[in-house]
């Protein structure tokens, strides 16, 4: 249909993830896509309104206008910063690649 776009909205927690495709009018924002996806209803324990969002791995503002085919990503906070994880492994004489071994 003319004047509409299709985008994906994705969110994941440690034990599950969800991807929802939504159709929106041209000029719709990241927030519009998140709302239409009803993602908050699938993750009631998460406050999605406070989390950073991005499109294809790049952080954007929630009022960013979407293009057809965009992938809206909702980012949850990291449990451990990757730099801190590497430091902890280095202190134990291990690396990220060998952390599961031994």
N, C-alpha and C positions, 0 to 999 in steps of 0.2 A: 504494500500500500504506500502511495506517495506521501512524503512528509513524516514517515516513521523510520525509526532505527531499531536494530536489535543489538543488545549488549548482554554480556554475562556478568553476573555478580558472584563472587566467591568469598568464602570465609572458612577457616578451619581452626579447630582446637586440637589438643593432643590426640584425642581418640577418634575424631570424625571430621569430615569436611562436607561442604555443600556447595554446589554450583547450580545457579538458577539463571535461565535465559529469560529476558524480559523484552517486550516491545514497548517503545516509548515514542512520544512525538519528537520530531526534530527540535533541537534547542533544550532538551532535557538535561538535567545536571546529574552529577554523581549521587547527590542526596536523593533525587527523584528515583534513580535506579535502585538504590538500596531500599527505599520505602516500598517500591512496587514489588521487589523480590520477596518481601515479607521475611527477610533473613532474621530479624529480631525474634520472630515467633519460633524459629527453629533453634535459637540459642538464648533462651530466656535468662540464663545465668550471666550473660555477657552484656555490658552496656555498650552497644555498638556505636552510640552517638558520640562517645568520647575517644574512639580509636582512630588512628590515622588511616587514610585511604590512599589508594593509588590506582593508576591505570598502567597495565603491563609493566609492573615493577618500579614505576616512578611515582613518588609521593606527589599528590595533587590536592588542591582545596576541594571541599565538598560542593562548591558552587561551580566547579569546572563543567563546561558544556561538553557533552559526549558526542562521539562520532559513531557511525554504524560500525559494528564489529569490535568496539572497545571491550576490554575485560576490566571490570571494576573489582579491585581487591581491597578487602578490609583487613588491616594488619593488627594482630594481637600483640601485646608486649612480649618480648622474649623473656624466658625464664632465666636465662643466663646470657650475658653479652658474649658473642663469639671470641672477642679478644681475651676476656677473663677465662673462658673455657680453655683456650690455648695456653694461657699462663699456668693454669692449674695442671694441665697435662704435662707441660714442660717441667714443672716442679717435681713431677713423678717420673720423669725420664721417658715420657711417651709423646706421641704426636696424634693429631686428629685422625690420621689414617690407621694408626695402630691402637687406638683407644679401646676397640672392642676385643682386642687380642690379649692373651696373657693371663 
